[in-house]
């Protein structure tokens, strides 16, 4: 069965997306959970150990606190409180840390450092997985054993104000609540005022036991303008005043002889130097934890904060309130909280915590007895029993006290070892779904590779032996074998597998598909047995001497693509992948410059032969054709050096990666308040340049809409305070810019409508190639206008350089040097990858700018917010892929073949990295640091794969709309084509 290259590539990509989705479903670990489905109960607590006697009662020590107030400030970095600026940012809090009855710690959050996983960690004590990054957008109810459920079951009355993620996670748990939308990051004032307005009335009441406040304003400021914004200090002072108000109210309500209160100030995660979060840098994982209570000793000066895990707060609060610890908690009680309790109560607290960790270790680790922490806990438990025997006998000697301190130390060491062992495991993987997805992806990749000679031939079609594969005996034998394996795995698996939960119809379809692909693979490989196959009776890339030739550019493109793929095996290369692309892009520019010099100098000299005529035309020759040729030659010669200059400037605009992301860059310098006038001038210049570069191929209606839309973009940026109008004062109050952004959206939709209308007319009404090309370029201009609106003002030079390089390369390089579709596609791919990093992106989730998801929105709406965020993040690859569609479709005489070749090359370039990452994350799934590096990268590559599938579907539409006889459009593929 013969299919066009574009159809074949689109089908392979769609199937790969399904395979990757199945792999991701199995890869993202289910958090560690106890095998016991019910929640922890007081009646299930172990007895107090005692040697040589009947087991003591399972009593809990008396609760340490009567009331608990948790003030969680989203994105509160530890240096905001404990750093050099702490006295200026939060003076009252800093005074309590230095002179108050407090305990101060640096609480380390585990990645992913986004809000919903951090709330789960604080309430369950478990370590969430990266799948919670996706769930963060729409948090379902939390069914896992957690502190909030335990408090409600014990009759504790809870009140909550703040981030509505808590309300979604714990529905019907709070006797009173008022949630605020956490994703509308443009609002950093009302979102906190809606929390504080309840405080006066609530603090005066006595009808609550636990008060939880979650403030979002600081996080929103970080997303909008970064941690060094002038808005940060006023917000921290506001939070300091709130803490002072709560502390004063608790002091005034304190009664003589009653249990003390506990006030907790903490952050869910930190904030990177760009103002975002989600990764594993020190600034993102280090958060302050300040415990304030009259039960603690008063400080006499600033002490270096201790270091604890964020999940340690869960067992600390549970035991402090007299509640059972959540079954899945990997945290340890913070010793400082119980320092004033009796030694017996301290040992009992540690015994309960250690027993819970040992039970979780039993349920999650088959060889739990070999774990050092488990054996240490058993030793400490026996020593605790001996101590209890002496204590109950009335022994009060100093020996007993020393023995108790030794037992306490043994408990702490055992708990640290067990907690570390549990944390290393991260979760349980659905290996069956992972293997099934991996098999699908690798089968499709091999088919894609074997089809290369035909897909990149002059006919741009692939002959797939589908019918012979389906009618062969091995196909039916493989179906039976895979079905048997499926039944065997699903009936013997200890844990539930997602693939096993699918209906038999879907499973049989997957089994039949995999069997058919294997048979097709064997058939295609058999046809490729001759070392150099001849396609349609012709070897298209042999040189005259019968030897295969490879140009310098072909060798560079091939070596660069393969080298980049191999570099993905190293975590350091993944963290600093932008450096690889910058190097490859610079090398590509030099290779292109060599080709340009060869074309305009060496070949011209060869054409003169022995003549002594000068290479350059003399000044007395005034022919217009000669003048145009000479100007084109010098513009072609200037394009590669100009591209190198642009790339070097863009590298300085945004620091990215991990190692040097904290260093100052031009973007930070431009965004500072003292340089706002310069940023305004730069933004205005960039918008004018964007109009001049984009409007050339548009209709006059689209030109007007584009001009008004770009004016609206500047108005929007001025409204939100990034740039200034000449008549606007820098201190003027800013707005949300909703009206201005919607004004731009109207023109974007108008340009899309005009382009789509022209495109449909060229396909349905008349076969007009010019009309079709204009429709494509108009859609492209609408996309450029949308990206312009979403980009921050300091990133507009990135878009300008992108459009300028595209224009120069298309006009003077790709056309004049007659690069074929395969070479042009790979160059577009390289440029798209480099511009992804020029935007300031990295393989770290923290660089995703979620604030763009709310441009033009007054409230959080999930679908447009996700779409706008994705468009902004992948703007570089998307613009270069769309430009490739427009460029190849506008090339007369080779459009159908070129489109097919381009689609196939894009599919191949995107499929190989995805397959490599699937292998890497499977092999390194139990290495925490490596896993935290490769998991976000796998998500990025999966999104790129989905984007490429959409582009190839559009490619296919273009090829169908322009399908004359392929024989009339034969092109001679390069040696790279046949490789």
Secondary structure, DSSP 8 states (H G I E B T S, - for coil): -EEEHHHHHHHHHHHHHHHHHHHHHHHS-EE---S--S---GGG------TTS----------SEEEEEEEEETT-BHHHHHSTTHHHH-HHHHHHHHHSSEEEEEEE--SS-SHHHHHHHHHH-----THHHHHTTS-----S--HHHHHHHTT--EEEEEETHHHHHTTT--SEEEEE-SS-TT-SSHHHHHHHTTHHHHHH--S-SEEEEEE-HHHHHHHHH-TTSHHHHHHHHHHHHHHHHHHHHHHHH--TTS-EEEEEEE-S----TTS---S--HHHHEEEEEEE-TTS----S----EEEETTHHHHHHHHHTT----TT------GGGGTTS-HHHHHHHHHHHHHHHHHHHHHH-TTGGG-HHHHHHHHHHHHHHHHHHHHHTT--SHHHHHHHHHHHHHHHHHHHHHHHHHHHH-EE--HHHHHHHHHHHHHHHHHHHHTHHHHTSSS-EEE--HHHHHTSHHHHHHHHHHHHHHHHHHHH-SS--TGGGS-HHHHHHHHHHHHHHHHHHHHHHHHT-SSS--BTTB-TTB-TTSSB---HHHHHHHHHHHHHHHHTTSHHHHHTHHHHHHHHHHHHHHHHHHHHHIIIIIHHHHHHTT----SS--TT---HHHHHHHHHHHHHHHHHHHHHHHHHHHHHH---SSSSTTS--HHHHHHSGGGHHHHHHHHHHHHHHHHHHHGGGS-HHHHHHHHHHHHHHHHHHHHTTSS--TT--TTS-----HHHHHHHHHHHHHHHHHHHHHHHIIIII---HHHHHHHHHHHHHHHHHHHHHHS-GGGHHHHHHHHHHHHHHIIIIITTTT--HHHHHHHHHHHHHHHHHHTT--SSGGG--GGGGGTT-SS--HHHHHHHHHHHHTHHHHHHHHHHHHHHHT-TTTHHHHHHHHHHHHHHHHHHHHHHHHHHHHHTTT-HHHHHHHHHHHHHHHHHHHHHHHHHHHHHHHHHTS---GGGG-----HHHH-
